[in-house]
Amino acid sequence: MAAGTQKSSLIARRQYWGLVFVLPTVIFFIVFFLYPIISGIYYSLTDFTLLKPPVWVGLQNYQDLLKDRLFIKSISVTLGYVAGTTIPAWILSLFAAVVFFQKFRGREILKVLFFSPVLPSLIVVAIVWRILLQPGGILTTVLRPLTGSAEINWLDNPTLSPISMIIITNWTIIPFYMLIWLSGLTAIPEELRDAARVDGATRVQSFFRVELPLLRPTGVFIAAISTINAFQGFTLQYAISPGKGGPIDVNTTLGLLIWKYGFQYYRMGDASAVSMVLFAMIMIVVLIQLWLSRSDQFSLN
């Protein structure tokens, strides 16, 4: 009886100290994740301008967004930015990973140079590229033999400006995703590649028949984090584009629109509503990606 009591007391003490050690993480999650989400949902249902207390309006903010030209345009801008910074990044980063997975002289030095765009913060990257993209700047000078133009308005042109944002983003993120693909390639047992070569498969056939199917978990992870990051696009649009989202709002993503509504127009209720819409879009796209991944796994099994 005493042994049983001592055992139950030991289990209780372990549970107690387990809760004590987990409690800081739980508090951190509640304060910095759960509370902001709940607050965002509440404020999205109120008329809140930071100058007066919130007034409950229900779904009025969401109804107004459906008639808001800037909000409708920001959705198309965001979707275009997401498409331009995810699918090309997946393909090019995978191609770079395959190249750097091969053994050749100077590989490690080139890998470090290729990865260097990831090291500086995004605001530093934005400042550097803003200098490069001046109408008569370095990039225009380099391309002058091909274009014949003395000045190119990379940032003020409604067509070139969004393309510039996509190119800069891809230049920054592709090396990071390359490193993740490379870790996935390294984790594949070499025996599988040897078996494919013994069966007469070429290097290309071995990649598509052996390596690529085994990289599916890595691909799902990259697809999820790249999609989330793309939907949250803000820094480049804020720091580089004229008028913070221009010209004519072709770079006003949903992330930048939240900032405009909240801290430029002081429409915190509308800003919260846009943030909830953005949150829902991210969740839907990620859930679809996970569902498609699981469907592929079940079909292979």
For each residue, the residues with C-beta under 8 A, 3 or more apart:
1: 4 5
2: 5 6
3: 6 7
4: 1 7 8
5: 1 2 8 9
6: 2 3 9 10
7: 3 4 10 11
8: 4 5 11 12
9: 5 6 12 13
10: 6 7 13 14
11: 7 8 14 15
12: 8 9 15 16
13: 9 10 16 17
14: 10 11 17 18
15: 11 12 18 19
16: 12 13 19 20
17: 13 14 20 21
18: 14 15 21 22
19: 15 16 22 23
20: 16 17 23
21: 17 18 24
22: 18 19 25 26
23: 19 20 26 27
24: 21 27 28
25: 22 28 29
26: 22 23 29 30
27: 23 24 30 31
28: 24 25 31 32
29: 25 26 32 33 34
30: 26 27 33 34 35
31: 27 28 34 35
32: 28 29 35 36
33: 29 30 36 37
34: 29 30 31 37 38
35: 30 31 32 38 39
36: 32 33 39 40
37: 33 34 40 41 279
38: 34 35 41 42
39: 35 36 42 43
40: 36 37 43 44 272 275 276 279
41: 37 38 44 45 272 276
42: 38 39 45 46 54 272
43: 39 40 46 48 54 268 269 272
44: 40 41 61 62 269 272 273 275 276
45: 41 42 56 57 58 59 61 269
46: 42 43 54 55 56 57 61 269 272
47: 54 55 57 60 61 269
48: 43 52 53 54 55 268 269 272
49: 52 266 267 268 269
50: 266 268
51: 266
52: 48 49 55
53: 48
54: 42 43 46 47 48 269
55: 46 47 48 52
56: 45 46
57: 45 46 47 60 61 269
58: 45
59: 45 62 63
60: 47 57 63 64
61: 44 45 46 47 57 64 65 269 270 272 273
62: 44 59 65 66 273 277
63: 59 60 66 67
64: 60 61 67 68 270
65: 61 62 68 71 270 273 274 277
66: 62 63 71 72
67: 63 64
68: 64 65 71 72 270
69: 72 73
70: 73 74 249 252 257
71: 65 66 68 74 75 257 274
72: 66 68 69 75 76
73: 69 70 76 77 249 252
74: 70 71 77 78 249 252 253 254 256 257 274
75: 71 72 78 79 254
76: 72 73 79 80
77: 73 74 80 81 162 249 250 251 252 253
78: 74 75 81 82 231 233 253 254 255 278 281
79: 75 76 82 83
80: 76 77 83 84 162
81: 77 78 84 85 162 165 166 169 230 233 253
82: 78 79 85 86 227 230 231 233
83: 79 80 86 87
84: 80 81 87 88 162 163 166 169 170
85: 81 82 88 89 166 169 170 173 226 230 233
86: 82 83 89 90 223 226 227 230
87: 83 84 90 91
88: 84 85 91 92 166 170
89: 85 86 92 93 169 170 173 174 177 226
90: 86 87 93 94 177 219 222 223 226
91: 87 88 94 95
92: 88 89 95 96 170 174
93: 89 90 96 97 173 174 175 176 177 178 180 181 222
94: 90 91 97 98 178 181 215
95: 91 92 98 99
96: 92 93 99 100 114 174 175 178 181
97: 93 94 100 101 178 179 181 182 184 185
98: 94 95 101 102 181 185 207
99: 95 96 102
100: 96 97 107 110 111 114 178 182
101: 97 98 182 185 186
102: 98 99 107
103: 107
104: 107
105:
106: 109 110
107: 100 102 103 104 110 111
108: 111 112
109: 106 112 113
110: 100 106 107 113 114
111: 100 107 108 114 115
112: 108 109 115 116
113: 109 110 116
114: 96 100 110 111 175 178
115: 111 112 118 119 175 176 178 179
116: 112 113 119 175
117: 120 125 171 172 175
118: 115 172 173 175 176
119: 115 116
120: 117 124 125 128
121: 124 125
122: 125 126 172 235 236
123: 126 127 235 239
124: 120 121 127 128
125: 117 120 121 122 128 129 168 172 236
126: 122 123 129 130 168 235 236 239 240
127: 123 124 130 131 239
128: 120 124 125 131 132
129: 125 126 132 133 164 168 240
130: 126 127 133 134 155 239 240
131: 127 128 134 137 138
132: 128 129 137 138 139
133: 129 130 137 139 154 155 164 240
134: 130 131 137 138 140
135: 140 151 152 153 154 156
136: 140 141 150 151
137: 131 132 133 134 140 141
138: 131 132 134 141 142
139: 132 133 142 143 152 154
140: 134 135 136 137 143 144 147 149 150 151 152 154
141: 136 137 138 144
142: 138 139
143: 139 140 146 147 152
144: 140 141 147 148 149 150
145: 148
146: 143
147: 140 143 144 152
148: 144 145
149: 140 144 152
150: 136 140 144
151: 135 136 140
152: 135 139 140 143 147 149 157 160
153: 135 156 157 160
154: 133 135 139 140 157 160 161 164
155: 130 133 160 161 164 240 241 242 247
156: 135 153 161 242 246 247
157: 152 153 154 160 161 247
158: 161 162 247 248 250
159: 162 163
160: 152 153 154 155 157 163 164
161: 154 155 156 157 158 164 165 241 242 246 247 250 251
162: 77 80 81 84 158 159 165 166 250 251
163: 84 159 160 166 167
164: 129 133 154 155 160 161 167 168 240
165: 81 161 162 168 169 233 236 237 240 241 251
166: 81 84 85 88 162 163 169 170
167: 163 164 170 171
168: 125 126 129 164 165 171 172 236 240
169: 81 84 85 89 165 166 172 173 230 233 236
170: 84 85 88 89 92 166 167 173 174
171: 117 167 168 174
172: 117 118 122 125 168 169 175 176
173: 85 89 93 118 169 170 176 177 226 229
174: 89 92 93 96 170 171 177 178
175: 93 96 114 115 116 117 118 172 178 179
176: 93 115 118 172 173 179 180
177: 89 90 93 173 174 180 181 222 226
178: 93 94 96 97 100 114 115 174 175 181 182
179: 97 115 175 176 182 183
180: 93 176 177 183 184 218 221 222
181: 93 94 96 97 98 177 178 184 185 215 218 222
182: 97 100 101 178 179 185 186
183: 179 180 186 187 218
184: 97 180 181 187 188 214 215 217 218
185: 97 98 101 181 182 188 211 215
186: 101 182 183
187: 183 184
188: 184 185 192 193 210 211 214 215
189: 192
190: 193 194
191: 194 195
192: 188 189 195 196 210 214
193: 188 190 196 197 206 210 211
194: 190 191 197 198
195: 191 192 198 199
196: 192 193 199 201 205 206 209 210
197: 193 194 200 201 206
198: 194 195
199: 195 196
200: 197
201: 196 197 205 206 209 210
202: 205 206
203: 206 207
204: 207 208
205: 196 201 202 208 209
206: 193 196 197 201 202 203 209 210 211
207: 98 203 204 210 211 212
208: 204 205 211 212
209: 196 201 205 206 212 213
210: 188 192 193 196 201 206 207 213 214
211: 185 188 193 206 207 208 214 215
212: 207 208 209 215 216
213: 209 210 216 300
214: 184 188 192 210 211
215: 94 181 184 185 188 211 212 218 219
216: 212 213 219 220 293 296 297
217: 184 220 221
218: 180 181 183 184 215 221 222
219: 90 215 216 222 223
220: 216 217 223 224 289 290 293
221: 180 217 218 224 225
222: 90 93 177 180 181 218 219 225 226
223: 86 90 219 220 226 227 289
224: 220 221 227 228 286 289 290
225: 221 222 228 229
226: 85 86 89 90 173 177 222 223 229 230
227: 82 86 223 224 230 231 282 285 286 289
228: 224 225 231 232 282 286
229: 173 225 226 232 233
230: 81 82 85 86 169 226 227 233
231: 78 82 227 228 254 255 278 281 282 285
232: 228 229 255 278 282
233: 78 81 82 85 165 169 229 230 236 237 253 255 256
234: 237 238 253 255 256 259
235: 122 123 126 238 239
236: 122 125 126 165 168 169 233 239 240 241
237: 165 233 234 240 241 244 245 251 252 253 255 256
238: 234 235 241 244 245 256 259
239: 123 126 127 130 235 236
240: 126 129 130 133 155 164 165 168 236 237
241: 155 161 165 236 237 238 244 245 246 247 251
242: 155 156 161 246 247
243: 246 247
244: 237 238 241 256 260
245: 237 238 241 249 251 252 253 256 257 260
246: 156 161 241 242 243 249 250 251 252
247: 155 156 157 158 161 241 242 243 250
248: 158
249: 70 73 74 77 245 246 252
250: 77 158 161 162 246 247
251: 77 161 162 165 237 241 245 246 256
252: 70 73 74 77 237 245 246 249 256 257 260
253: 74 77 78 81 233 234 237 245 256 257
254: 74 75 78 231 257 258 274 277 278 281
255: 78 231 232 233 234 237 258 259 278
256: 74 233 234 237 238 244 245 251 252 253 259 260
257: 70 71 74 245 252 253 254 260 261 274
258: 254 255 261 262 271 274 275 278
259: 234 238 255 256 262 263 264 271
260: 244 245 252 256 257 263 264 265
261: 257 258 264 265 267 268 270 271 274
262: 258 259 265 266 267 268 271 272
263: 259 260 266
264: 259 260 261
265: 260 261 262 270
266: 49 50 51 262 263
267: 49 261 262 270 271
268: 43 48 49 50 261 262 271 272
269: 43 44 45 46 47 48 49 54 57 61 272 273
270: 61 64 65 68 261 265 267 273 274
271: 258 259 261 262 267 268 274 275
272: 40 41 42 43 44 46 48 61 262 268 269 275 276
273: 44 61 62 65 269 270 276 277
274: 65 71 74 254 257 258 261 270 271 277 278
275: 40 44 258 271 272 278 279
276: 40 41 44 272 273 279 280
277: 62 65 254 273 274 280 281
278: 78 231 232 254 255 258 274 275 281 282
279: 37 40 275 276 282 283
280: 276 277 283 284
281: 78 231 254 277 278 284 285
282: 227 228 231 232 278 279 285 286
283: 279 280 286 287
284: 280 281 287 288
285: 227 231 281 282 288 289
286: 224 227 228 282 283 289 290
287: 283 284 290 291
288: 284 285 291 292
289: 220 223 224 227 285 286 292 293
290: 220 224 286 287 293 294
291: 287 288 294 295
292: 288 289 295 296
293: 216 220 289 290 296 297
294: 290 291 297 298
295: 291 292 298 299
296: 216 292 293 299 300
297: 216 293 294 300 301
298: 294 295 301
299: 295 296
300: 213 296 297
301: 297 298
